[in-house]
Amino acid sequence: MRKKARFHSLKKLRVRQDWSRWSLYSIAKVAQPSTANRTFFQQKWTAKAVTRAYHGEHIREKQWKHTFRRNLPAVVPMDHKYLARYNGSEQASGRGSGADTVDKPRIPPMTPYMQMTYFPLERRLDSAIFRSLFASSVRQARQFVVHGQVKVNGKKIPYPGYMLNPGDMFQVNPSSVMFATGAPKTRSSVKRKIDLEKKATRAAENTTRAPPPSDVVAPPVRDEPTPVELKKHMQDLMKSVEEVLSEDANVKAKDKQKFRALRQTIRKSISLWKTANPETISTLDTQFDFLKAQLSRAQPPFSPSPALTTTPSPIYNELAPAPTLSEDEEVALRKAFDKLKLETETTSKWNKRDSSAPYATPWRPRDYMNAFAFIPRYLEVNQNICAAVYLRHPVARPGLAEVPTPFPVETGQLAFTWYLRRR
Protein backbone atom coordinates (compact mmCIF):
# COMPACT_ATOMS: atom_id res chain seq x y z
CA MET A 1 0.00 0.00 0.00
CA ARG A 2 1.36 3.39 -0.98
CA LYS A 3 1.97 6.01 1.67
CA LYS A 4 -0.04 9.20 1.29
CA ALA A 5 3.00 11.39 1.92
CA ARG A 6 4.68 9.83 -1.11
CA PHE A 7 1.58 9.31 -3.24
CA HIS A 8 0.53 12.95 -2.76
CA SER A 9 3.85 14.76 -2.98
CA LEU A 10 3.73 18.53 -2.56
CA LYS A 11 7.14 18.98 -4.18
CA LYS A 12 6.24 17.12 -7.35
CA LEU A 13 2.53 17.78 -7.74
CA ARG A 14 0.42 15.01 -9.23
CA VAL A 15 -3.35 15.30 -9.46
CA ARG A 16 -5.02 12.08 -8.28
CA GLN A 17 -8.53 10.66 -8.60
CA ASP A 18 -9.52 10.80 -4.95
CA TRP A 19 -11.27 13.09 -2.48
CA SER A 20 -8.49 14.52 -0.34
CA ARG A 21 -6.99 17.86 0.56
CA TRP A 22 -3.83 16.96 -1.34
CA SER A 23 -5.79 16.44 -4.57
CA LEU A 24 -7.63 19.71 -4.02
CA TYR A 25 -4.34 21.53 -3.54
CA SER A 26 -2.81 19.91 -6.63
CA ILE A 27 -5.83 20.87 -8.77
CA ALA A 28 -5.55 24.46 -7.55
CA LYS A 29 -1.86 24.56 -8.53
CA VAL A 30 -2.15 22.79 -11.89
CA ALA A 31 -0.94 24.87 -14.85
CA GLN A 32 0.36 24.49 -18.37
CA PRO A 33 3.90 23.00 -18.29
CA SER A 34 6.67 25.35 -19.33
CA THR A 35 7.80 24.90 -22.96
CA ALA A 36 10.51 27.55 -23.11
CA ASN A 37 13.60 25.38 -22.70
CA ARG A 38 12.17 21.95 -23.56
CA THR A 39 12.20 19.90 -26.69
CA PHE A 40 9.04 18.51 -28.23
CA PHE A 41 9.88 15.05 -26.89
CA GLN A 42 10.23 16.42 -23.34
CA GLN A 43 6.94 18.29 -23.63
CA LYS A 44 5.11 15.14 -24.71
CA TRP A 45 6.70 13.04 -21.97
CA THR A 46 5.79 15.59 -19.26
CA ALA A 47 2.20 15.79 -20.51
CA LYS A 48 1.99 12.00 -20.53
CA ALA A 49 3.34 11.79 -16.97
CA VAL A 50 0.93 14.31 -15.42
CA THR A 51 -2.15 12.99 -17.24
CA ARG A 52 -1.39 9.35 -16.47
CA ALA A 53 -1.03 10.24 -12.79
CA TYR A 54 -4.72 11.21 -12.87
CA HIS A 55 -6.25 8.95 -15.53
CA GLY A 56 -5.80 5.29 -14.73
CA GLU A 57 -2.71 5.41 -12.53
CA HIS A 58 -3.92 2.18 -10.90
CA ILE A 59 -3.41 0.16 -14.11
CA ARG A 60 -0.15 -0.75 -15.80
CA GLU A 61 1.21 1.28 -18.71
CA LYS A 62 1.24 -1.73 -21.01
CA GLN A 63 -2.41 -2.42 -20.25
CA TRP A 64 -3.31 1.18 -21.02
CA LYS A 65 -1.45 1.11 -24.34
CA HIS A 66 -3.57 -1.86 -25.43
CA THR A 67 -6.69 0.09 -24.44
CA PHE A 68 -5.68 3.31 -26.21
CA ARG A 69 -7.71 4.27 -29.32
CA ARG A 70 -6.64 6.74 -31.96
CA ASN A 71 -10.26 7.41 -33.01
CA LEU A 72 -11.79 10.01 -30.68
CA PRO A 73 -15.62 9.95 -30.54
CA ALA A 74 -17.38 13.25 -31.13
CA VAL A 75 -20.81 14.50 -32.19
CA VAL A 76 -22.02 17.60 -34.03
CA PRO A 77 -25.33 19.01 -32.80
CA MET A 78 -27.79 19.59 -35.64
CA ASP A 79 -29.97 22.68 -35.24
CA HIS A 80 -33.18 22.11 -37.15
CA LYS A 81 -33.95 25.83 -37.34
CA TYR A 82 -30.57 26.58 -38.89
CA LEU A 83 -30.89 23.70 -41.37
CA ALA A 84 -34.34 24.90 -42.42
CA ARG A 85 -33.10 28.45 -43.02
CA TYR A 86 -29.79 27.76 -44.82
CA ASN A 87 -28.65 25.24 -47.40
CA GLY A 88 -24.86 25.63 -46.98
CA SER A 89 -24.22 28.32 -49.58
CA GLU A 90 -24.22 31.02 -46.92
CA GLN A 91 -20.83 29.88 -45.71
CA ALA A 92 -19.26 31.03 -49.01
CA SER A 93 -21.41 34.12 -49.40
CA GLY A 94 -19.38 37.25 -50.24
CA ARG A 95 -16.10 35.34 -50.29
CA GLY A 96 -13.57 37.09 -52.56
CA SER A 97 -15.62 40.26 -52.98
CA GLY A 98 -15.39 41.61 -49.48
CA ALA A 99 -19.16 41.54 -48.93
CA ASP A 100 -20.55 40.61 -45.53
CA THR A 101 -23.83 38.87 -44.99
CA VAL A 102 -26.50 40.61 -42.96
CA ASP A 103 -27.60 37.48 -41.14
CA LYS A 104 -24.20 35.93 -40.52
CA PRO A 105 -24.44 32.49 -38.88
CA ARG A 106 -22.94 31.99 -35.46
CA ILE A 107 -19.54 30.31 -35.41
CA PRO A 108 -19.72 27.23 -33.17
CA PRO A 109 -17.08 26.90 -30.45
CA MET A 110 -14.10 24.64 -30.86
CA THR A 111 -14.55 20.94 -30.13
CA PRO A 112 -11.92 19.78 -27.59
CA TYR A 113 -11.06 16.47 -29.22
CA MET A 114 -7.77 16.11 -27.35
CA GLN A 115 -9.53 16.02 -24.00
CA MET A 116 -10.93 12.62 -25.03
CA THR A 117 -7.55 10.85 -24.99
CA TYR A 118 -8.45 8.69 -21.99
CA PHE A 119 -12.08 8.04 -22.91
CA PRO A 120 -11.62 4.20 -23.00
CA LEU A 121 -10.88 4.24 -19.24
CA GLU A 122 -14.31 5.71 -18.52
CA ARG A 123 -15.86 2.42 -19.59
CA ARG A 124 -14.09 0.53 -16.81
CA LEU A 125 -16.30 -0.58 -13.94
CA ASP A 126 -14.08 0.92 -11.22
CA SER A 127 -13.94 4.30 -12.99
CA ALA A 128 -17.72 4.34 -13.44
CA ILE A 129 -18.21 3.65 -9.71
CA PHE A 130 -15.93 6.55 -8.82
CA ARG A 131 -17.69 8.88 -11.30
CA SER A 132 -21.05 7.92 -9.77
CA LEU A 133 -19.90 9.15 -6.32
CA PHE A 134 -20.08 5.65 -4.84
CA ALA A 135 -16.41 5.67 -3.75
CA SER A 136 -13.94 8.31 -2.60
CA SER A 137 -11.21 7.13 -4.98
CA VAL A 138 -10.70 4.83 -7.94
CA ARG A 139 -8.62 2.49 -5.84
CA GLN A 140 -11.41 2.20 -3.30
CA ALA A 141 -13.88 1.46 -6.10
CA ARG A 142 -11.49 -1.21 -7.34
CA GLN A 143 -11.45 -2.73 -3.85
CA PHE A 144 -15.26 -2.84 -3.74
CA VAL A 145 -15.34 -4.74 -7.03
CA VAL A 146 -12.69 -7.26 -5.97
CA HIS A 147 -14.46 -7.87 -2.62
CA GLY A 148 -17.74 -8.68 -4.38
CA GLN A 149 -19.68 -5.56 -3.35
CA VAL A 150 -20.71 -4.66 -6.94
CA LYS A 151 -23.27 -6.21 -9.26
CA VAL A 152 -23.65 -5.55 -13.00
CA ASN A 153 -27.09 -6.34 -14.43
CA GLY A 154 -27.87 -8.35 -11.29
CA LYS A 155 -24.74 -10.50 -11.41
CA LYS A 156 -21.68 -10.15 -9.19
CA ILE A 157 -18.66 -9.02 -11.24
CA PRO A 158 -15.28 -9.28 -9.47
CA TYR A 159 -13.29 -7.73 -12.34
CA PRO A 160 -12.45 -4.00 -11.96
CA GLY A 161 -11.48 -3.74 -15.64
CA TYR A 162 -14.87 -4.93 -16.87
CA MET A 163 -15.85 -2.77 -19.85
CA LEU A 164 -19.39 -1.46 -19.56
CA ASN A 165 -21.71 -1.36 -22.55
CA PRO A 166 -24.50 1.19 -23.10
CA GLY A 167 -27.49 0.20 -20.99
CA ASP A 168 -25.58 -1.73 -18.32
CA MET A 169 -26.73 -1.12 -14.75
CA PHE A 170 -24.30 -1.54 -11.86
CA GLN A 171 -25.12 -1.42 -8.16
CA VAL A 172 -22.90 -1.12 -5.09
CA ASN A 173 -23.67 -2.33 -1.58
CA PRO A 174 -25.26 0.66 0.26
CA SER A 175 -23.26 0.04 3.45
CA SER A 176 -20.03 0.19 1.42
CA VAL A 177 -21.14 3.46 -0.19
CA MET A 178 -21.91 4.98 3.21
CA PHE A 179 -18.50 3.88 4.42
CA ALA A 180 -16.78 5.33 1.33
CA THR A 181 -18.58 8.69 1.20
CA GLY A 182 -19.10 9.25 4.95
CA ALA A 183 -16.77 10.84 7.43
CA PRO A 184 -14.21 8.31 8.71
CA LYS A 185 -14.19 7.15 12.30
CA THR A 186 -10.70 8.01 13.51
CA ARG A 187 -9.35 6.25 16.56
CA SER A 188 -7.57 9.40 17.68
CA SER A 189 -10.81 11.36 18.01
CA VAL A 190 -12.48 8.55 19.96
CA LYS A 191 -9.47 8.20 22.25
CA ARG A 192 -9.32 11.97 22.78
CA LYS A 193 -12.98 12.03 23.78
CA ILE A 194 -12.51 9.19 26.28
CA ASP A 195 -9.44 10.90 27.77
CA LEU A 196 -11.36 14.15 28.23
CA GLU A 197 -14.20 12.34 29.97
CA LYS A 198 -11.78 10.55 32.28
CA LYS A 199 -9.97 13.79 33.03
CA ALA A 200 -13.21 15.58 33.90
CA THR A 201 -14.38 12.69 36.10
CA ARG A 202 -11.02 12.57 37.89
CA ALA A 203 -11.12 16.31 38.51
CA ALA A 204 -14.63 16.02 39.96
CA GLU A 205 -13.55 13.17 42.25
CA ASN A 206 -10.56 15.14 43.51
CA THR A 207 -12.75 18.10 44.41
CA THR A 208 -15.11 15.88 46.40
CA ARG A 209 -12.41 13.81 48.17
CA ALA A 210 -10.28 16.67 49.46
CA PRO A 211 -12.27 18.62 52.09
CA PRO A 212 -10.78 21.94 53.15
CA PRO A 213 -8.92 22.02 56.54
CA SER A 214 -10.60 23.58 59.54
CA ASP A 215 -8.17 26.50 59.72
CA VAL A 216 -8.68 27.37 56.04
CA VAL A 217 -11.63 29.43 54.99
CA ALA A 218 -13.93 27.34 52.83
CA PRO A 219 -14.69 28.67 49.34
CA PRO A 220 -18.15 30.05 48.67
CA VAL A 221 -20.85 27.56 47.77
CA ARG A 222 -21.51 27.22 44.06
CA ASP A 223 -24.92 28.31 42.86
CA GLU A 224 -24.75 26.40 39.56
CA PRO A 225 -23.82 22.72 39.23
CA THR A 226 -20.86 21.52 37.20
CA PRO A 227 -21.31 19.78 33.83
CA VAL A 228 -20.38 16.47 35.50
CA GLU A 229 -23.22 16.87 37.99
CA LEU A 230 -25.61 17.78 35.20
CA LYS A 231 -24.56 14.64 33.34
CA LYS A 232 -25.17 12.53 36.45
CA HIS A 233 -28.62 14.09 36.82
CA MET A 234 -29.46 13.36 33.17
CA GLN A 235 -28.36 9.75 33.65
CA ASP A 236 -30.66 9.41 36.66
CA LEU A 237 -33.49 10.87 34.63
CA MET A 238 -32.76 8.35 31.88
CA LYS A 239 -33.02 5.50 34.41
CA SER A 240 -36.40 6.79 35.56
CA VAL A 241 -37.73 6.83 32.00
CA GLU A 242 -36.36 3.34 31.39
CA GLU A 243 -38.15 2.05 34.50
CA VAL A 244 -41.42 3.56 33.34
CA LEU A 245 -41.11 1.87 29.96
CA SER A 246 -40.02 -1.52 31.32
CA GLU A 247 -41.95 -2.03 34.56
CA ASP A 248 -45.26 -0.24 34.05
CA ALA A 249 -47.30 -2.54 31.84
CA ASN A 250 -50.47 -0.41 32.14
CA VAL A 251 -48.97 2.56 30.30
CA LYS A 252 -50.77 3.15 27.00
CA ALA A 253 -49.02 2.97 23.67
CA LYS A 254 -49.32 6.71 23.00
CA ASP A 255 -47.80 7.50 26.38
CA LYS A 256 -44.96 5.08 25.68
CA GLN A 257 -44.25 6.91 22.44
CA LYS A 258 -43.94 10.17 24.32
CA PHE A 259 -41.63 8.60 26.87
CA ARG A 260 -39.49 7.14 24.09
CA ALA A 261 -39.26 10.58 22.47
CA LEU A 262 -38.21 12.06 25.82
CA ARG A 263 -35.63 9.28 26.21
CA GLN A 264 -34.20 10.14 22.78
CA THR A 265 -33.89 13.80 23.78
CA ILE A 266 -32.17 12.91 27.05
CA ARG A 267 -29.80 10.60 25.20
CA LYS A 268 -28.79 13.41 22.84
CA SER A 269 -28.28 15.73 25.81
CA ILE A 270 -26.06 13.19 27.54
CA SER A 271 -23.89 12.95 24.43
CA LEU A 272 -23.40 16.73 24.65
CA TRP A 273 -22.91 16.84 28.41
CA LYS A 274 -19.89 19.17 28.19
CA THR A 275 -22.04 21.98 26.83
CA ALA A 276 -25.03 21.28 29.08
CA ASN A 277 -26.61 24.15 31.01
CA PRO A 278 -29.16 24.26 33.85
CA GLU A 279 -31.91 25.58 31.57
CA THR A 280 -31.73 22.48 29.35
CA ILE A 281 -31.88 20.12 32.34
CA SER A 282 -34.83 21.98 33.87
CA THR A 283 -36.69 21.72 30.56
CA LEU A 284 -36.18 17.95 30.50
CA ASP A 285 -37.38 17.66 34.09
CA THR A 286 -40.43 19.74 33.24
CA GLN A 287 -41.28 17.43 30.35
CA PHE A 288 -40.89 14.36 32.56
CA ASP A 289 -43.13 15.86 35.27
CA PHE A 290 -45.73 16.75 32.66
CA LEU A 291 -45.80 13.14 31.44
CA LYS A 292 -46.14 11.88 35.00
CA ALA A 293 -49.05 14.26 35.67
CA GLN A 294 -50.68 13.26 32.41
CA LEU A 295 -50.41 9.58 33.32
CA SER A 296 -51.89 10.17 36.79
CA ARG A 297 -54.88 12.05 35.31
CA ALA A 298 -55.49 9.53 32.53
CA GLN A 299 -55.20 6.46 34.80
CA PRO A 300 -56.51 7.22 38.33
CA PRO A 301 -56.62 3.57 39.53
CA PHE A 302 -53.09 2.98 38.31
CA SER A 303 -50.47 2.87 41.06
CA PRO A 304 -47.28 4.41 39.71
CA SER A 305 -43.96 2.69 40.08
CA PRO A 306 -41.12 4.07 42.19
CA ALA A 307 -39.78 5.68 39.02
CA LEU A 308 -42.83 7.94 38.93
CA THR A 309 -42.84 8.74 42.61
CA THR A 310 -39.18 9.54 43.01
CA THR A 311 -38.49 12.97 44.34
CA PRO A 312 -36.46 15.36 42.23
CA SER A 313 -32.75 15.51 42.88
CA PRO A 314 -31.16 18.39 44.81
CA ILE A 315 -29.85 19.76 41.56
CA TYR A 316 -33.37 20.02 40.22
CA ASN A 317 -34.55 21.75 43.41
CA GLU A 318 -31.80 24.32 43.05
CA LEU A 319 -32.41 24.92 39.36
CA ALA A 320 -36.18 25.20 39.18
CA PRO A 321 -39.03 24.36 41.56
CA ALA A 322 -41.73 21.92 40.55
CA PRO A 323 -43.86 23.94 38.11
CA THR A 324 -47.63 24.01 37.82
CA LEU A 325 -48.57 24.06 34.15
CA SER A 326 -51.56 25.94 32.85
CA GLU A 327 -53.72 24.76 29.93
CA ASP A 328 -51.86 26.93 27.41
CA GLU A 329 -48.52 25.62 28.61
CA GLU A 330 -49.77 22.06 28.37
CA VAL A 331 -50.91 22.63 24.77
CA ALA A 332 -47.57 24.19 23.85
CA LEU A 333 -45.67 21.36 25.50
CA ARG A 334 -47.83 18.77 23.73
CA LYS A 335 -47.02 20.40 20.38
CA ALA A 336 -43.33 20.26 21.26
CA PHE A 337 -43.68 16.55 22.01
CA ASP A 338 -45.39 15.94 18.63
CA LYS A 339 -42.65 17.84 16.81
CA LEU A 340 -39.96 15.90 18.67
CA LYS A 341 -41.68 12.63 17.79
CA LEU A 342 -41.81 13.58 14.11
CA GLU A 343 -38.11 14.51 14.06
CA THR A 344 -37.23 11.27 15.83
CA GLU A 345 -39.18 9.16 13.35
CA THR A 346 -37.64 10.85 10.30
CA THR A 347 -34.02 11.07 11.39
CA SER A 348 -33.34 8.13 13.68
CA LYS A 349 -34.41 5.35 11.32
CA TRP A 350 -31.19 5.29 9.28
CA ASN A 351 -28.99 8.08 10.64
CA LYS A 352 -28.66 7.05 14.25
CA ARG A 353 -25.61 6.57 16.40
CA ASP A 354 -24.09 3.12 15.94
CA SER A 355 -20.78 2.26 17.55
CA SER A 356 -20.40 -0.87 15.41
CA ALA A 357 -20.50 1.06 12.11
CA PRO A 358 -17.11 1.48 10.37
CA TYR A 359 -17.83 5.17 9.72
CA ALA A 360 -18.66 8.10 11.97
CA THR A 361 -22.27 8.12 13.14
CA PRO A 362 -24.58 9.99 12.77
CA TRP A 363 -23.58 9.88 9.11
CA ARG A 364 -22.25 13.04 7.46
CA PRO A 365 -20.48 13.55 4.10
CA ARG A 366 -16.76 13.08 3.86
CA ASP A 367 -14.55 16.15 4.03
CA TYR A 368 -13.44 17.79 0.74
CA MET A 369 -16.24 15.99 -1.10
CA ASN A 370 -18.04 19.02 -2.52
CA ALA A 371 -15.21 19.93 -4.91
CA PHE A 372 -15.47 16.51 -6.59
CA ALA A 373 -19.25 15.99 -6.38
CA PHE A 374 -20.24 15.97 -10.05
CA ILE A 375 -21.70 13.27 -12.28
CA PRO A 376 -20.87 13.05 -16.01
CA ARG A 377 -23.58 13.15 -18.65
CA TYR A 378 -23.15 9.57 -19.74
CA LEU A 379 -24.22 8.21 -16.32
CA GLU A 380 -27.68 8.12 -14.77
CA VAL A 381 -27.31 7.70 -11.00
CA ASN A 382 -29.89 6.85 -8.33
CA GLN A 383 -28.41 7.65 -4.93
CA ASN A 384 -31.32 6.09 -3.03
CA ILE A 385 -30.46 2.53 -4.09
CA CYS A 386 -26.77 3.14 -4.91
CA ALA A 387 -27.22 2.11 -8.54
CA ALA A 388 -26.34 3.73 -11.86
CA VAL A 389 -26.84 3.10 -15.57
CA TYR A 390 -24.09 3.52 -18.15
CA LEU A 391 -26.13 5.30 -20.83
CA ARG A 392 -23.57 5.67 -23.63
CA HIS A 393 -19.91 6.21 -24.34
CA PRO A 394 -18.52 9.70 -23.59
CA VAL A 395 -18.19 11.99 -26.60
CA ALA A 396 -16.78 15.43 -27.43
CA ARG A 397 -19.14 18.27 -28.34
CA PRO A 398 -18.49 21.84 -29.49
CA GLY A 399 -17.04 23.51 -26.42
CA LEU A 400 -17.35 20.44 -24.17
CA ALA A 401 -15.60 17.12 -23.61
CA GLU A 402 -17.52 14.64 -21.44
CA VAL A 403 -14.37 13.04 -19.99
CA PRO A 404 -13.67 14.89 -16.71
CA THR A 405 -10.08 16.11 -16.62
CA PRO A 406 -8.35 19.00 -14.79
CA PHE A 407 -5.77 19.60 -17.55
CA PRO A 408 -5.92 22.13 -20.41
CA VAL A 409 -6.38 21.17 -24.05
CA GLU A 410 -2.69 21.64 -24.89
CA THR A 411 -1.62 19.09 -22.28
CA GLY A 412 -4.13 16.57 -23.57
CA GLN A 413 -2.93 17.13 -27.14
CA LEU A 414 0.69 16.45 -26.20
CA ALA A 415 -0.30 13.29 -24.30
CA PHE A 416 -2.36 12.05 -27.26
CA THR A 417 0.57 12.67 -29.59
CA TRP A 418 2.88 10.69 -27.31
CA TYR A 419 0.68 7.59 -27.41
CA LEU A 420 -0.15 8.05 -31.09
CA ARG A 421 3.50 7.41 -32.04
CA ARG A 422 3.74 4.38 -29.77
CA ARG A 423 0.56 2.55 -30.69
Secondary structure as the mmCIF struct_conf table of DSSP 4:
data_model
#
loop_
_struct_conf.conf_type_id
_struct_conf.id
_struct_conf.beg_label_comp_id
_struct_conf.beg_label_asym_id
_struct_conf.beg_label_seq_id
_struct_conf.end_label_comp_id
_struct_conf.end_label_asym_id
_struct_conf.end_label_seq_id
HELX_RH_AL_P HELX_RH_AL_P1 LYS A 4 PHE A 7
BEND BEND1 HIS A 8 HIS A 8
BEND BEND2 LEU A 10 LYS A 12
BEND BEND3 GLN A 17 GLN A 17
STRN STRN1 ASP A 18 ASP A 18
BEND BEND4 SER A 20 SER A 20
HELX_RH_AL_P HELX_RH_AL_P2 ARG A 21 LYS A 29
HELX_LH_PP_P HELX_LH_PP_P1 GLN A 32 SER A 34
BEND BEND5 ALA A 36 ASN A 37
HELX_RH_AL_P HELX_RH_AL_P3 PHE A 40 TYR A 54
BEND BEND6 HIS A 55 GLY A 56
TURN_TY1_P TURN_TY1_P1 GLU A 57 HIS A 58
BEND BEND7 ILE A 59 ILE A 59
HELX_RH_AL_P HELX_RH_AL_P4 GLU A 61 THR A 67
BEND BEND8 ARG A 70 ARG A 70
HELX_LH_PP_P HELX_LH_PP_P2 ASN A 71 PRO A 73
STRN STRN2 ALA A 74 ALA A 74
HELX_RH_AL_P HELX_RH_AL_P5 HIS A 80 ARG A 85
BEND BEND9 GLY A 88 GLY A 88
HELX_RH_3T_P HELX_RH_3T_P1 SER A 89 ALA A 92
TURN_TY1_P TURN_TY1_P2 SER A 93 GLY A 98
BEND BEND10 VAL A 102 ASP A 103
HELX_LH_PP_P HELX_LH_PP_P3 LYS A 104 THR A 111
HELX_RH_3T_P HELX_RH_3T_P2 TYR A 113 MET A 116
TURN_TY1_P TURN_TY1_P3 THR A 117 TYR A 118
HELX_RH_3T_P HELX_RH_3T_P3 PHE A 119 ARG A 123
STRN STRN3 ARG A 124 ARG A 124
HELX_RH_AL_P HELX_RH_AL_P6 LEU A 125 ARG A 131
TURN_TY1_P TURN_TY1_P4 SER A 132 LEU A 133
BEND BEND11 PHE A 134 SER A 136
STRN STRN4 SER A 137 SER A 137
HELX_RH_AL_P HELX_RH_AL_P7 VAL A 138 VAL A 146
TURN_TY1_P TURN_TY1_P5 HIS A 147 GLY A 148
STRN STRN5 VAL A 150 VAL A 152
TURN_TY1_P TURN_TY1_P6 ASN A 153 GLY A 154
STRN STRN6 LYS A 155 LYS A 156
TURN_TY1_P TURN_TY1_P7 PRO A 160 GLY A 161
HELX_LH_PP_P HELX_LH_PP_P4 TYR A 162 TYR A 162
STRN STRN7 MET A 163 MET A 163
HELX_LH_PP_P HELX_LH_PP_P5 LEU A 164 LEU A 164
TURN_TY1_P TURN_TY1_P8 PRO A 166 GLY A 167
STRN STRN8 ASP A 168 VAL A 172
HELX_RH_AL_P HELX_RH_AL_P8 PRO A 174 THR A 181
STRN STRN9 GLY A 182 GLY A 182
HELX_LH_PP_P HELX_LH_PP_P6 ALA A 183 ALA A 183
STRN STRN10 PRO A 184 PRO A 184
HELX_RH_AL_P HELX_RH_AL_P9 ARG A 187 ARG A 209
HELX_LH_PP_P HELX_LH_PP_P7 PRO A 211 PRO A 213
TURN_TY1_P TURN_TY1_P9 SER A 214 ASP A 215
BEND BEND12 VAL A 216 VAL A 216
HELX_LH_PP_P HELX_LH_PP_P8 VAL A 217 ARG A 222
BEND BEND13 ASP A 223 GLU A 224
HELX_RH_AL_P HELX_RH_AL_P10 PRO A 227 GLU A 247
TURN_TY1_P TURN_TY1_P10 ALA A 249 ASN A 250
BEND BEND14 VAL A 251 VAL A 251
HELX_RH_AL_P HELX_RH_AL_P11 ALA A 253 SER A 271
TURN_TY1_P TURN_TY1_P11 LEU A 272 LEU A 272
HELX_RH_3T_P HELX_RH_3T_P4 TRP A 273 THR A 275
HELX_RH_AL_P HELX_RH_AL_P12 PRO A 278 ALA A 298
TURN_TY1_P TURN_TY1_P12 PRO A 300 PRO A 301
HELX_RH_AL_P HELX_RH_AL_P13 PRO A 306 THR A 309
HELX_LH_PP_P HELX_LH_PP_P9 THR A 310 SER A 313
HELX_RH_AL_P HELX_RH_AL_P14 PRO A 314 LEU A 319
HELX_LH_PP_P HELX_LH_PP_P10 PRO A 321 PRO A 323
HELX_RH_AL_P HELX_RH_AL_P15 GLU A 327 THR A 347
TURN_TY1_P TURN_TY1_P13 SER A 348 TRP A 350
BEND BEND15 ASN A 351 ASN A 351
TURN_TY1_P TURN_TY1_P14 SER A 355 SER A 356
BEND BEND16 ALA A 357 PRO A 358
STRN STRN11 TYR A 359 TYR A 359
BEND BEND17 THR A 361 PRO A 362
STRN STRN12 PRO A 365 PRO A 365
HELX_LH_PP_P HELX_LH_PP_P11 ARG A 366 ARG A 366
TURN_TY1_P TURN_TY1_P15 ASP A 367 TYR A 368
HELX_RH_3T_P HELX_RH_3T_P5 ASN A 370 PHE A 372
TURN_TY1_P TURN_TY1_P16 ARG A 377 TYR A 378
STRN STRN13 LEU A 379 ASN A 382
TURN_TY1_P TURN_TY1_P17 GLN A 383 CYS A 386
STRN STRN14 ALA A 387 TYR A 390
BEND BEND18 ARG A 392 ARG A 392
STRN STRN15 ALA A 396 ARG A 397
TURN_TY1_P TURN_TY1_P18 PRO A 398 GLY A 399
STRN STRN16 LEU A 400 ALA A 401
BEND BEND19 GLU A 402 VAL A 403
BEND BEND20 PRO A 406 PHE A 407
HELX_RH_AL_P HELX_RH_AL_P16 VAL A 409 ARG A 421
TURN_TY1_P TURN_TY1_P19 ARG A 422 ARG A 422
#
